[in-house]
Amino acid sequence: FDDASITIEDLVNPTVSRLYPIDNATDATKNTNLVLTFNEDVVVGTGNIVIKKTSDDSTVETIDVTSGLVTGSGTSTITINPATTFSYVNEYYVTIAATAFDDASGNSFAGIASTTTWSFTIGSAGINLPPTPTCVASASSSAVAPHSPSIITITPKYIAEDTSYHVVLENNAALY
């Protein structure tokens, strides 16, 4: 028995221990990266990561796992950097091919096929308030003269939004 050896074979598939954004998150940002943390180191295999809009099942983006948008191969953390900028107050879900990630022994991650395993919403419906108009006097005057153009600046109260809309009223026009 001097030449006896024991070989321990890894027959267990890698599993996800954490997702970001977490499943059912309601406060993800529109430029969020998607992150999977596995229970062991994984390498990129083959296949796609597909991001879909929950409301109509439309495909928002399909990402080949071998593309530069997927990083972290050889570690336990895989980061997906979608080229898409997500839309506020929309829910998305992610599917991942069962061939996408393997451990060092060649065991494959089972993938994600369900529409409910990893879904998240960008922003929160509770803070997506309607725009609040504020009046800004035209030119450099402090009051608006009759029959002169006026500008109304409408800035959405959405916390992460940085867009303002400008409406110019001329010739006694009214805004209803």
PyMOL commands that set and color helices and strands:
alter all, ss='L'
color gray80, all
select helices_A, chain A and resi 125-127
alter helices_A, ss='H'
color red, helices_A
select strands_A, chain A and resi 16-20+25-28+34-44+48-53+59-64+70-71+75-80+91-96+101-102+119-122+132-136+150-155+165-169
alter strands_A, ss='S'
color yellow, strands_A
deselect
rebuild
show_as cartoon
